[in-house]
Amino acid sequence: MKNFKKITIIVLTLGLIFSLLQAQSRDYKVEELNIKNFHLVDFIGWNNNMKVLAYYHSKDVKVFGDGWSTIGMEQHRESLAPMLEQYKDYKIGQHSPNVARGVWTGVVGVNYPDRNKMATIAKWKDGLITEEYLFLVQLTNDKALKINPSENAIINFSNPKDEILANTLDIQPGWSCIMEIVDGKRTAIFIRNENGSETERLVFQ
């Protein structure tokens, strides 16, 4: 298991380095930078080095979870400590989907070894996270399909149709990210559309 984790981290790191070297989209530099940095936050910071995680958060970052919030990186670090201890054998091994537009990113992270998923929506400024919303519980498909996204969502953004972003950073066209209140809970909704029809939906609270 240890060797598997090491191999997984090495492969992901090499893939990330390749993306950093190859992505050259002139029209979406902000989206490119923010997704790159979020990959570093999780794959290196969360998995191995809290200093790296802290580096990509602003000093006065605001972080929101289910019924709790923190202000400032120090409070955020303290709030993460019990979670990191409880799940110390878990590593984030994949981000999919990745949604980025302007100052916002929405990412679904896959934790190994059991492949459970969580979601993060973040607002960025100058390459740093200034607001972060964490969603640790994925709703069942039946519950997810019963939710009708409103026109007055807190946040609603979609990936640009850009070949370079798709091929180098896996920011695939057709994916959108919505944050709104559902049944009194802040909720993250990821929807994929192809040719005008919804083909996939992931919902987290």
C-alpha positions in Angstrom: 0.0 0.0 0.0 2.8 2.4 0.8 4.5 1.7 -2.5 1.2 2.3 -4.3 0.8 5.7 -2.6 4.3 6.7 -3.5 3.8 5.6 -7.1 0.5 7.5 -7.3 2.0 10.7 -5.9 5.0 10.5 -8.3 2.7 10.0 -11.3 0.4 12.9 -10.3 3.4 15.1 -9.7 4.9 14.4 -13.1 1.5 15.0 -14.7 1.2 18.3 -12.9 4.7 19.4 -13.9 3.8 18.5 -17.5 0.7 20.7 -17.3 2.6 23.5 -15.8 5.1 23.5 -18.7 2.5 22.9 -21.5 -0.5 25.2 -20.7 -0.2 28.3 -22.8 -3.7 29.6 -23.2 -3.5 33.4 -23.8 -7.2 34.0 -23.2 -7.6 32.3 -19.9 -4.4 33.0 -17.9 -6.4 33.5 -14.6 -8.2 30.2 -14.9 -5.0 28.5 -15.8 -3.1 29.9 -12.8 -6.0 29.2 -10.3 -6.4 25.6 -11.3 -2.7 25.0 -11.3 -2.4 26.4 -7.8 -5.4 24.4 -6.5 -3.7 21.2 -7.8 -0.7 22.2 -5.7 -2.9 23.0 -2.7 -4.3 19.4 -2.7 -1.8 17.1 -4.3 1.2 18.6 -2.4 -0.2 20.7 0.4 -3.1 18.6 1.7 -1.3 15.3 1.0 2.1 16.1 2.3 3.0 19.6 3.4 0.8 22.1 5.2 3.2 24.9 4.5 2.5 24.6 0.8 -1.3 24.6 1.5 -0.9 27.7 3.6 1.2 29.4 0.9 -1.7 29.5 -1.5 -4.2 30.9 0.9 -4.4 34.6 1.7 -3.7 35.5 5.3 -7.3 36.6 5.9 -8.9 33.8 4.0 -12.5 33.0 4.8 -13.3 29.3 4.9 -16.9 27.9 5.2 -18.0 24.3 6.0 -21.2 22.7 7.1 -22.2 24.9 10.0 -18.8 26.4 10.7 -16.5 29.0 9.3 -13.0 30.4 10.0 -11.2 33.7 9.3 -7.5 33.7 8.7 -5.1 30.9 7.8 -4.2 30.2 11.4 -7.8 29.4 12.2 -8.1 27.3 9.0 -5.1 25.3 9.9 -6.4 24.6 13.4 -9.8 23.5 12.0 -8.1 21.1 9.6 -5.9 19.4 12.3 -8.5 17.0 13.6 -9.6 16.1 10.0 -6.0 15.4 9.0 -5.5 13.2 12.0 -8.7 11.3 11.5 -8.0 10.7 7.8 -4.2 10.6 7.9 -4.1 7.5 5.6 -6.2 9.2 2.9 -4.7 11.1 0.0 -6.3 13.2 -2.7 -5.4 11.4 -5.9 -7.5 13.0 -8.5 -9.4 16.3 -9.4 -12.4 15.7 -11.7 -14.2 17.6 -12.8 -12.3 20.9 -12.7 -14.4 24.0 -13.3 -12.8 27.4 -13.7 -14.0 30.8 -14.8 -12.7 34.2 -13.8 -11.8 34.3 -10.1 -13.8 31.1 -9.3 -12.8 27.5 -9.3 -14.9 24.4 -8.4 -13.2 21.1 -8.1 -14.3 17.6 -7.1 -11.5 15.7 -5.3 -11.2 11.9 -5.1 -9.7 10.5 -2.0 -7.8 7.3 -2.0 -7.8 4.4 -1.1 -11.7 4.3 -0.8 -12.4 6.8 -3.7 -14.9 8.8 -1.8 -15.4 12.4 -3.1 -15.6 15.9 -1.7 -15.9 19.3 -3.4 -14.3 22.7 -3.0 -15.4 26.0 -4.4 -12.8 28.8 -4.1 -12.5 32.4 -5.0 -9.0 33.7 -5.9 -7.0 36.9 -6.1 -3.5 37.2 -7.4 -3.0 33.4 -7.2 -4.3 33.0 -3.6 -7.5 31.7 -2.2 -9.5 34.4 -0.5 -12.7 32.5 0.1 -13.1 28.7 0.3 -16.3 26.5 0.6 -15.9 22.9 1.6 -18.5 20.2 0.9 -17.7 16.8 2.4 -20.8 14.8 1.8 -21.8 13.7 -1.7 -25.6 13.2 -2.2 -26.9 10.1 -3.8 -27.8 10.2 -7.5 -31.5 10.1 -6.7 -31.3 13.1 -4.3 -29.0 15.0 -6.7 -31.5 14.7 -9.6 -34.4 16.1 -7.5 -32.6 19.4 -7.1 -33.6 22.1 -9.5 -30.9 24.8 -9.7 -32.4 28.2 -9.4 -31.7 31.2 -11.5 -30.7 33.1 -8.3 -27.8 30.9 -7.3 -25.1 32.3 -5.0 -22.5 31.4 -7.7 -22.9 29.9 -11.2 -20.0 29.6 -13.6 -19.0 27.4 -16.5 -15.8 26.3 -18.2 -14.7 28.1 -21.3 -14.5 26.1 -24.5 -10.7 26.2 -24.8 -8.7 23.3 -26.3 -5.5 24.2 -24.4 -7.2 24.3 -21.0 -9.0 21.0 -21.8 -5.8 19.1 -22.9 -3.3 20.4 -20.4 -5.3 21.0 -17.2 -8.5 18.9 -17.7 -10.7 22.0 -17.7 -13.3 20.3 -19.9 -15.9 22.3 -21.8 -19.5 21.6 -20.8 -19.0 21.5 -17.0 -20.6 24.1 -14.8 -20.5 24.7 -11.1 -23.3 26.2 -9.0 -23.5 27.0 -5.3 -26.8 27.7 -3.7 -28.8 27.0 -0.6 -30.9 23.7 -0.7 -33.0 22.7 2.2 -31.2 25.2 4.4 -27.7 23.9 3.5 -25.0 25.4 1.3 -24.8 23.1 -1.7 -22.3 22.6 -4.6 -23.8 21.3 -7.9 -21.6 20.2 -10.8 -23.4 19.6 -14.1 -22.0 18.4 -17.4 -23.9 19.3 -20.6 -23.3 18.0 -24.1 -25.2 19.3 -27.1 -27.7 21.1 -24.8 -28.5 18.0 -22.7 -27.4 17.2 -19.2 -25.2 14.1 -19.1 -23.8 14.0 -15.6 -24.5 15.6 -12.2 -22.6 15.6 -8.9 -24.0 17.3 -5.8 -22.3 17.9 -2.4 -23.3 19.5 0.9 
